Amino acid sequence: MLLNKGSILKQLISVVPWDIWSLLFLGLWLLLFILYTIH
């Protein structure tokens, strides 16, 4: 059976709490900000 990546992503998003996603996004923004300030 072949599964679309979209369906897998939807399943992951539905399983993982949104708090973790928000923390990941905050971490990415902090990392980008640090890289920007270094350059």
PyMOL Python script that loads the backbone (N, CA, C, O; Angstrom):
from pymol import cmd

cmd.read_pdbstr("""\
ATOM      1  N   MET A   1       0.839  -1.203   0.000  1.00  0.00           N
ATOM      2  CA  MET A   1       0.000   0.000   0.000  1.00  0.00           C
ATOM      3  C   MET A   1       0.874   1.253   0.000  1.00  0.00           C
ATOM      4  O   MET A   1       1.873   1.332   0.716  1.00  0.00           O
ATOM      5  N   LEU A   2       0.482   2.224  -0.812  1.00  0.00           N
ATOM      6  CA  LEU A   2       1.235   3.477  -0.884  1.00  0.00           C
ATOM      7  C   LEU A   2       0.457   4.573  -0.175  1.00  0.00           C
ATOM      8  O   LEU A   2      -0.732   4.773  -0.426  1.00  0.00           O
ATOM      9  N   LEU A   3       1.142   5.276   0.710  1.00  0.00           N
ATOM     10  CA  LEU A   3       0.493   6.377   1.429  1.00  0.00           C
ATOM     11  C   LEU A   3       1.060   7.702   0.962  1.00  0.00           C
ATOM     12  O   LEU A   3       2.266   7.832   0.752  1.00  0.00           O
ATOM     13  N   ASN A   4       0.184   8.688   0.799  1.00  0.00           N
ATOM     14  CA  ASN A   4       0.644  10.025   0.409  1.00  0.00           C
ATOM     15  C   ASN A   4       1.340  10.682   1.587  1.00  0.00           C
ATOM     16  O   ASN A   4       0.973  10.461   2.741  1.00  0.00           O
ATOM     17  N   LYS A   5       2.346  11.490   1.290  1.00  0.00           N
ATOM     18  CA  LYS A   5       3.054  12.195   2.361  1.00  0.00           C
ATOM     19  C   LYS A   5       2.101  13.134   3.098  1.00  0.00           C
ATOM     20  O   LYS A   5       2.252  13.362   4.298  1.00  0.00           O
ATOM     21  N   GLY A   6       1.135  13.670   2.386  1.00  0.00           N
ATOM     22  CA  GLY A   6       0.177  14.581   3.009  1.00  0.00           C
ATOM     23  C   GLY A   6      -0.613  13.887   4.101  1.00  0.00           C
ATOM     24  O   GLY A   6      -0.808  14.441   5.182  1.00  0.00           O
ATOM     25  N   SER A   7      -1.074  12.655   3.814  1.00  0.00           N
ATOM     26  CA  SER A   7      -1.862  11.931   4.811  1.00  0.00           C
ATOM     27  C   SER A   7      -1.004  11.601   6.024  1.00  0.00           C
ATOM     28  O   SER A   7      -1.474  11.676   7.160  1.00  0.00           O
ATOM     29  N   ILE A   8       0.258  11.234   5.786  1.00  0.00           N
ATOM     30  CA  ILE A   8       1.168  10.922   6.894  1.00  0.00           C
ATOM     31  C   ILE A   8       1.397  12.166   7.741  1.00  0.00           C
ATOM     32  O   ILE A   8       1.403  12.093   8.970  1.00  0.00           O
ATOM     33  N   LEU A   9       1.588  13.319   7.079  1.00  0.00           N
ATOM     34  CA  LEU A   9       1.791  14.571   7.810  1.00  0.00           C
ATOM     35  C   LEU A   9       0.554  14.910   8.628  1.00  0.00           C
ATOM     36  O   LEU A   9       0.660  15.356   9.771  1.00  0.00           O
ATOM     37  N   LYS A  10      -0.628  14.697   8.036  1.00  0.00           N
ATOM     38  CA  LYS A  10      -1.871  14.992   8.757  1.00  0.00           C
ATOM     39  C   LYS A  10      -1.983  14.102   9.991  1.00  0.00           C
ATOM     40  O   LYS A  10      -2.396  14.556  11.057  1.00  0.00           O
ATOM     41  N   GLN A  11      -1.608  12.822   9.837  1.00  0.00           N
ATOM     42  CA  GLN A  11      -1.667  11.906  10.981  1.00  0.00           C
ATOM     43  C   GLN A  11      -0.697  12.353  12.064  1.00  0.00           C
ATOM     44  O   GLN A  11      -1.040  12.346  13.247  1.00  0.00           O
ATOM     45  N   LEU A  12       0.524  12.746  11.665  1.00  0.00           N
ATOM     46  CA  LEU A  12       1.520  13.198  12.643  1.00  0.00           C
ATOM     47  C   LEU A  12       1.029  14.439  13.370  1.00  0.00           C
ATOM     48  O   LEU A  12       1.149  14.540  14.591  1.00  0.00           O
ATOM     49  N   ILE A  13       0.472  15.389  12.612  1.00  0.00           N
ATOM     50  CA  ILE A  13      -0.008  16.636  13.213  1.00  0.00           C
ATOM     51  C   ILE A  13      -1.156  16.354  14.180  1.00  0.00           C
ATOM     52  O   ILE A  13      -1.252  16.974  15.239  1.00  0.00           O
ATOM     53  N   SER A  14      -2.036  15.403  13.805  1.00  0.00           N
ATOM     54  CA  SER A  14      -3.177  15.096  14.666  1.00  0.00           C
ATOM     55  C   SER A  14      -2.715  14.380  15.933  1.00  0.00           C
ATOM     56  O   SER A  14      -3.344  14.509  16.984  1.00  0.00           O
ATOM     57  N   VAL A  15      -1.615  13.623  15.838  1.00  0.00           N
ATOM     58  CA  VAL A  15      -1.122  12.873  17.001  1.00  0.00           C
ATOM     59  C   VAL A  15      -0.305  13.761  17.929  1.00  0.00           C
ATOM     60  O   VAL A  15      -0.487  13.731  19.146  1.00  0.00           O
ATOM     61  N   VAL A  16       0.597  14.554  17.348  1.00  0.00           N
ATOM     62  CA  VAL A  16       1.480  15.391  18.170  1.00  0.00           C
ATOM     63  C   VAL A  16       0.730  16.614  18.691  1.00  0.00           C
ATOM     64  O   VAL A  16       0.056  17.301  17.923  1.00  0.00           O
ATOM     65  N   PRO A  17       0.842  16.894  20.002  1.00  0.00           N
ATOM     66  CA  PRO A  17       0.193  18.074  20.585  1.00  0.00           C
ATOM     67  C   PRO A  17       0.723  19.362  19.961  1.00  0.00           C
ATOM     68  O   PRO A  17       1.874  19.425  19.531  1.00  0.00           O
ATOM     69  N   TRP A  18      -0.122  20.381  19.916  1.00  0.00           N
ATOM     70  CA  TRP A  18       0.270  21.650  19.282  1.00  0.00           C
ATOM     71  C   TRP A  18       1.318  22.388  20.103  1.00  0.00           C
ATOM     72  O   TRP A  18       2.032  23.242  19.578  1.00  0.00           O
ATOM     73  N   ASP A  19       1.411  22.060  21.401  1.00  0.00           N
ATOM     74  CA  ASP A  19       2.422  22.729  22.235  1.00  0.00           C
ATOM     75  C   ASP A  19       3.815  22.419  21.709  1.00  0.00           C
ATOM     76  O   ASP A  19       4.678  23.296  21.664  1.00  0.00           O
ATOM     77  N   ILE A  20       4.032  21.163  21.309  1.00  0.00           N
ATOM     78  CA  ILE A  20       5.345  20.766  20.788  1.00  0.00           C
ATOM     79  C   ILE A  20       5.631  21.492  19.483  1.00  0.00           C
ATOM     80  O   ILE A  20       6.755  21.939  19.257  1.00  0.00           O
ATOM     81  N   TRP A  21       4.617  21.615  18.615  1.00  0.00           N
ATOM     82  CA  TRP A  21       4.808  22.311  17.334  1.00  0.00           C
ATOM     83  C   TRP A  21       5.155  23.775  17.571  1.00  0.00           C
ATOM     84  O   TRP A  21       6.032  24.322  16.902  1.00  0.00           O
ATOM     85  N   SER A  22       4.471  24.415  18.522  1.00  0.00           N
ATOM     86  CA  SER A  22       4.750  25.833  18.813  1.00  0.00           C
ATOM     87  C   SER A  22       6.171  25.984  19.348  1.00  0.00           C
ATOM     88  O   SER A  22       6.866  26.944  19.017  1.00  0.00           O
ATOM     89  N   LEU A  23       6.605  25.022  20.183  1.00  0.00           N
ATOM     90  CA  LEU A  23       7.974  25.072  20.706  1.00  0.00           C
ATOM     91  C   LEU A  23       8.975  24.908  19.575  1.00  0.00           C
ATOM     92  O   LEU A  23      10.009  25.575  19.560  1.00  0.00           O
ATOM     93  N   LEU A  24       8.675  24.018  18.620  1.00  0.00           N
ATOM     94  CA  LEU A  24       9.578  23.809  17.484  1.00  0.00           C
ATOM     95  C   LEU A  24       9.684  25.085  16.665  1.00  0.00           C
ATOM     96  O   LEU A  24      10.780  25.475  16.261  1.00  0.00           O
ATOM     97  N   PHE A  25       8.546  25.743  16.415  1.00  0.00           N
ATOM     98  CA  PHE A  25       8.565  26.983  15.628  1.00  0.00           C
ATOM     99  C   PHE A  25       9.341  28.075  16.360  1.00  0.00           C
ATOM    100  O   PHE A  25      10.098  28.823  15.740  1.00  0.00           O
ATOM    101  N   LEU A  26       9.152  28.169  17.683  1.00  0.00           N
ATOM    102  CA  LEU A  26       9.894  29.163  18.466  1.00  0.00           C
ATOM    103  C   LEU A  26      11.385  28.879  18.391  1.00  0.00           C
ATOM    104  O   LEU A  26      12.190  29.803  18.275  1.00  0.00           O
ATOM    105  N   GLY A  27      11.757  27.605  18.456  1.00  0.00           N
ATOM    106  CA  GLY A  27      13.166  27.226  18.369  1.00  0.00           C
ATOM    107  C   GLY A  27      13.749  27.609  17.018  1.00  0.00           C
ATOM    108  O   GLY A  27      14.877  28.094  16.938  1.00  0.00           O
ATOM    109  N   LEU A  28      12.978  27.390  15.953  1.00  0.00           N
ATOM    110  CA  LEU A  28      13.451  27.740  14.610  1.00  0.00           C
ATOM    111  C   LEU A  28      13.646  29.242  14.487  1.00  0.00           C
ATOM    112  O   LEU A  28      14.639  29.694  13.918  1.00  0.00           O
ATOM    113  N   TRP A  29      12.701  30.024  15.017  1.00  0.00           N
ATOM    114  CA  TRP A  29      12.810  31.481  14.937  1.00  0.00           C
ATOM    115  C   TRP A  29      14.016  31.975  15.727  1.00  0.00           C
ATOM    116  O   TRP A  29      14.728  32.875  15.282  1.00  0.00           O
ATOM    117  N   LEU A  30      14.246  31.378  16.911  1.00  0.00           N
ATOM    118  CA  LEU A  30      15.407  31.763  17.724  1.00  0.00           C
ATOM    119  C   LEU A  30      16.694  31.426  16.988  1.00  0.00           C
ATOM    120  O   LEU A  30      17.639  32.214  16.999  1.00  0.00           O
ATOM    121  N   LEU A  31      16.741  30.256  16.346  1.00  0.00           N
ATOM    122  CA  LEU A  31      17.939  29.838  15.621  1.00  0.00           C
ATOM    123  C   LEU A  31      18.206  30.793  14.468  1.00  0.00           C
ATOM    124  O   LEU A  31      19.348  31.195  14.247  1.00  0.00           O
ATOM    125  N   LEU A  32      17.152  31.162  13.726  1.00  0.00           N
ATOM    126  CA  LEU A  32      17.308  32.105  12.613  1.00  0.00           C
ATOM    127  C   LEU A  32      17.775  33.464  13.129  1.00  0.00           C
ATOM    128  O   LEU A  32      18.628  34.104  12.515  1.00  0.00           O
ATOM    129  N   PHE A  33      17.216  33.902  14.256  1.00  0.00           N
ATOM    130  CA  PHE A  33      17.591  35.198  14.830  1.00  0.00           C
ATOM    131  C   PHE A  33      19.062  35.200  15.246  1.00  0.00           C
ATOM    132  O   PHE A  33      19.780  36.169  14.999  1.00  0.00           O
ATOM    133  N   ILE A  34      19.510  34.105  15.882  1.00  0.00           N
ATOM    134  CA  ILE A  34      20.917  34.006  16.309  1.00  0.00           C
ATOM    135  C   ILE A  34      21.833  34.010  15.097  1.00  0.00           C
ATOM    136  O   ILE A  34      22.854  34.696  15.094  1.00  0.00           O
ATOM    137  N   LEU A  35      21.474  33.242  14.059  1.00  0.00           N
ATOM    138  CA  LEU A  35      22.301  33.207  12.849  1.00  0.00           C
ATOM    139  C   LEU A  35      22.357  34.595  12.209  1.00  0.00           C
ATOM    140  O   LEU A  35      23.403  35.011  11.712  1.00  0.00           O
ATOM    141  N   TYR A  36      21.225  35.311  12.221  1.00  0.00           N
ATOM    142  CA  TYR A  36      21.172  36.643  11.618  1.00  0.00           C
ATOM    143  C   TYR A  36      22.040  37.623  12.399  1.00  0.00           C
ATOM    144  O   TYR A  36      22.727  38.456  11.809  1.00  0.00           O
ATOM    145  N   THR A  37      22.009  37.524  13.733  1.00  0.00           N
ATOM    146  CA  THR A  37      22.796  38.447  14.552  1.00  0.00           C
ATOM    147  C   THR A  37      24.286  38.142  14.427  1.00  0.00           C
ATOM    148  O   THR A  37      25.110  39.054  14.494  1.00  0.00           O
ATOM    149  N   ILE A  38      24.641  36.869  14.247  1.00  0.00           N
ATOM    150  CA  ILE A  38      26.060  36.506  14.084  1.00  0.00           C
ATOM    151  C   ILE A  38      26.592  37.108  12.787  1.00  0.00           C
ATOM    152  O   ILE A  38      27.701  37.643  12.758  1.00  0.00           O
ATOM    153  N   HIS A  39      25.814  37.025  11.726  1.00  0.00           N
ATOM    154  CA  HIS A  39      26.243  37.594  10.442  1.00  0.00           C
ATOM    155  C   HIS A  39      25.999  39.107  10.468  1.00  0.00           C
ATOM    156  O   HIS A  39      26.287  39.796   9.490  1.00  0.00           O
TER     157      HIS A  39
END
""", "prot")
cmd.dss("prot")
cmd.show_as("cartoon", "prot")
cmd.util.cbc("prot")
cmd.orient("prot")
